[in-house]
C-alpha cells in the first residue's frame, strides 16, 4: 500500500517538474564577468530559465546542508564530552558504592 502512495507522489512530482520546465523554457543569458573585462569567449552562458532555477535551488540546499552539518558537529562534540564526563562520574559513584558496601560487610562479618 505504501508503494502506491510513493508511486503516485513520484508521478505528481514528475508532472510538476515537467510542467515547470515547459513554462520556464525561455533562454536566459547568464553573464559571468563584467563587460569591461572583455572576455569574449567566456563572457556569458545561455541556458533555459528552469535549469538556472533548479541549479540555484540545489546549490542552496547543498550549502545549507554543509552549514547545518558543521553546526551539528559542534553540538555532537560537546555532547560526546558531556557523556564521557557523565560516564566517568558514574564509574566513580559505582566505586564509592562498592567501597561503602564493603565496609558494611566487614562490620557485619565481625558481628557474626
Number of C-alpha atoms within 10 A of each C-alpha: 5 7 8 9 10 11 11 12 12 12 12 12 12 12 12 12 13 13 11 13 17 13 10 15 13 13 14 16 13 13 12 11 13 10 11 6 8 10 12 9 7 10 15 16 12 12 14 15 20 20 15 15 13 13 12 12 12 12 12 12 12 12 12 12 12 12 12 11 12 12 11 12 12 10 12 12 11 12 12 11 12 12 12 12 12 12 12 12 12 12 12 12 12 12 12 12 12 12 12 11 11 12 12 11 12 10 10 10 9 7 7 5
